[in-house]
Amino acid sequence: MPRILTVAAAQLGPIQRAEGREVAVARMVRLLERAHARGAELVVFPELALTTFFPRHYHADRAEADAWFESAMPSNATAPLFAAARRYGITFHLGYAERTPDGHHYNTAILVSPAGDVLLKYRKVHLPGHAEFDPKRAVQHLEKRYFEVGNLGFPVIRAPAGGLPGVNMGMMICNDRRWPEAWRVLGLQSVELVMCGYNTPSTNQSAAGFEAHHLRVFHSHLSVQAGAYQNATFAVACAKAGTEDGCELFGHSIIVNPQGEIMAQATSWDDELITADCDMDMCTLGRTTIFAFDKHRRVEAYGRITGQVGAVAPPVWSKTEQ
Ligand code: ING
C-alpha cells in the first residue's frame, strides 16, 4: 500500500516593508484555501513569511528590529492562519522571526498540525551575510546582526501527516540548503520529507565577484536536488519572491523526489501554489541501496567534517630524494 502524501509549496510574492502581517496572513489563508481545493494535506510556506525580508534593512538599535519578530505563535495576527489550517485539516510549515520569552532572536520554522500542535521547531543554523552595516554592499544582508545561530540542531520527527499515521519530517532554512552537512544530519535520522523556506536575492549583492544571474536559480535547485538524492528524501523548497522595496528575490519553488527529480516548479514570482503526490516509500530504494548509510559510510575517514571549521592549505609536493 503506497504511503501517498499530497504536498504543496505555497510560494509568496513580495511583502513590502510597509505592509503589516495581516497582509501576508490574508494571502496565506487564500493559498490554504487553494491548497484544500487541490487536495493538499501538507503546505510549506517560505522563510520569514510574515514580513518583508527585513535583514536587508539596517537598524542601528537592534531593539528597533524587535518589531519584525513574533513573541507569540500564534498571535492575533497569525491566528487566522491556524484557524484556516484547522478548517481544512492541513498540516503547515511556517517560517518566521522568533523572539523567545527570555529575549533570544532566531530565524525559525515550525511544523503545525491541523489541531494547532507544534510538531517540530527548527532555528536556522547557517546565517549568511554580516553583522555590521557594509557600505560596499548594494543591499545589506544582516542575518548575523538580527539572529542568533540556531540551538536546536537539525531535528527530525515522525508524526502524522494527511492520511498517513507517520512521516519522518525535518526542516532547514534558506542558506542551510547549500550545506551538505545539514542534509546529511537529517538523512542520518531517516528523514523522508525536508521542508525549506527561502528568501534569495536574484542577483549577487556582495559584489565579491561575477556570478551570472542564471546561476542563482541553478545553485538553489542544484543544492536541493543533490540533498534530496544523496539522502533519499523528498524536499520542498518554497520561496518568498518578487520585488520587495526595489530588491528582487527569485521564486522557482520546487518539490523534489528522492531520485533528485523536480516534480513541480513555480513559474511566477508571486503567490503561487505547486503540489505533488509524494509516495513516502519512494525513499526506500536509495536508503537500502546506494545510500544505505550503515553499509557504506566510513566515519573514520570523515574526521575533518566536524573536527575542522575552515579549510586548511594542503601540503606542497616536492620530489623527495629516492
Ligand atoms: N538567503 C540567501 C541564500 O542562501 C545567499 C543568501 C544567496 C547566500 C546566494 C549565498 C548565495 O539563499 C538567505 N536568506 O539565506
Residues whose N, C-alpha, C, O or C-beta is under 5 A from the ligand:
A	BS01	ING	P128 C174 N175 N199 T200
